[in-house]
Amino acid sequence: EDRYREDVARILPKVTLEGRYDWRNNDRGSVVGGLAVVAGERDYGTARASLLVPLYDFGQSGATRDADQRRVDAARHESERARQEIALAVSQAYFRVLEARRIVEVVEESIRLVERQAAVARDFLGQGLVARSDVLTAEVQLAERRQDLARARNNAALALAVLNRLIGEDQERPTELAESGEVAPWAGGYPEALRLAVDRRPDLAALRFRIEAAQDDWRSSSRGHLPSLYASADWIYAADDTLLNKDLFQAAAVVSVPLFDGLGTEFRTARREREIAEAIDLRDEATDEALLQVKQAWLEFEEAQSRLPLARRGIELAEENLRVIRDQYAEGLLSSADVLAEEDRLSRSRTALARAQYDAHAARARLAAAVGEPPDARPGSPE
């Protein structure tokens, strides 16, 4: 923006004031007919006020202003994309915290189930119904679950520290988070998501403005050999008592024609042409990368959504199977290892559901960012 303002200032009138004091060691003058004529004082002061008005340069300065205005527009879009990327990073960290906390709850529930099984095994051992290995198996798994709980709590604490850092809070702050709820569906199909990415992503819009800025730079450089027109006016005052007129006003219209500048204009124009080609290549590469991000996020979102019903069904089956296995254990038909294996399967099913839920949230946020929308925006909604 400052550079654009400088461009505007270049075409505005320029006013300068100048004060000067001159001293010499002899008289100014000349010899006329053998007589010495003094033409001025040895010391005197002068003052000058000058006005310079640019009139026309065949669009050179206008193209420069247009180029810098395009860069302003590009910078604004790049700033918007940076905001979107920060929001995406926060959303990913947010869902990782929720997932980590949910896994802590799953492990805690698993510990309660294993403790229950260990208590039943000890009771059966006291009645002589099972071998001591049944109790040892339960206690070994209980120790393993407590180790899992320590790891899960550490993961949750680390995930929260990452989130706090991203939102500018103290990393040790015990931030409370609201649950995310169900995953919002994505309105529209895959082709619509691709179209939104091309149309709405601020970084792609910024690159389009960069191309236009490079084209304006080329226009400015290609006109460097054209004339420039400007007007000037000066008022001069000299404090010299010998002068017939102490002050002077003069005005001029000037045409400046650059005849030869060492081929600088030609080299500069050729460089601008290569910059246009480079900007186009960058835009094309970024567009391909954006479309790939949309495809990846789309597939991840679909995959995570497809895991949700399977994970819920897996929990239902694991809970029912655990109930059956417990009944068979109570009848002496199975060992603690069989009960604990089913408990482990139920715990893994609950963990899989938690991961599928938050993976779906995270993938949807990535899909929104890939098409150039805020992570919580409804797809296809106008900004």
ZIJO-V643891 format. One line per field, one symbol per residue. psi: psi as a letter, one per 40 degrees, with the letter a starting at -180 (. if undefined). A space follows every 50 residues. Layout:
BEGIN
psi = ???
END
This chain:
BEGIN
psi = ddddddddddeiihhihhiihiiieiiiaihhfehhhheiidhiiiihhi hhhhdhffeddddddddddddddddddddddddddddddddddddddddd ddddddddddddddddddddddddddefdiiddddddddddddddddddd ddddddddddddddddefihdehghhiiidaihhihhiadddddddddde hddddddddddddddddddddeeeeiihhiiiiihhhhgheeidhdihhi iihhhhhhdhffeddddddddddddddddddddddddddddddddddddd ddddddddddddddddddddddddddddddeediiddddddddddddddd ddddddddddddddddddddefiideihheii.
END
